[in-house]
Amino acid sequence: MEVGAKLAPSLFFVDPFGFGGVPFEVIKDILSIPRTEVFITFMYRDINRFLESPAAQAALNELFRTKVAQQLN
């Protein structure tokens, strides 16, 4: 049986602690199921606050699948 074949139309709320910890692959997998949507809370203030931190840059690069700091310079 296909994953999500019997899933009712669904809305997923994703509220990560901070701005890491939810790989985009997880969101992509959810959205590959028919009749699903994803609502993600996005705390941009915290991203701006920790943008210079190497750990934060690594998390942002994973989340957006790009070099975030390079995009902002």
N, C-alpha and C positions, 0 to 999 in steps of 0.2 A: 504494500500500500504506500502511496506517495505521502510524504510528510505534509501535514496540513490539509489533507484531502477532506477531512470531516470537520475542519475548524470553521466555526461561524465567523462572519466578518468581525475583525478584531482591530482594536486600537491599542498599541503598546506605549506605555509611558516609560521613558528612560530618564532617570534622574541620577546621573553618576555623582559619586562623592568626589568633588573636584572636577577636573577636566580630563582625567585619564581613567583607565580601567574598563572602558567599554570599547573594545576594538571595532573598527568599522566593519570588519567581516561579520560580526554578530548582527549588526543592523542590516547589512546586506542579506544575510540569511533570512532574517525575519521578513524583509520586504520581498523576498523571492516567493513567499507563500501568497497565493491569490487572496484577494480581499483583506489585506492587512495594511495598516498605516502605522507610522512611528512618530511620536511626539517626544522631542528631546529638549530637556531644559539645558540652557546654555548660559553659563555665568561668565560673560565676557570681562567683567571687572576683575575677576580672579586671574584670567589669562593675562591681562595687561599688567597686573601686579607682579606676577611671577615669570614674565616673558624672558627675562635674562637668565633665569635659572636653567642650568643644563638638564636637570631632571624634568623640569616642566617642558623644555623644548623637545625632549625625547617623547614625552607623552603626547604633545601636540602634533609632532611629526607622525606618530602612529595613528592618531585620531584622524588627521586630515590627509595622511598619506603623501605628504610633501614636506619640504623644509620651510617651516613656518617663519622662523626668524629671518631667513633670506628673503622671503616675500615681503616682509615689513620694512626692510632696509632700503 
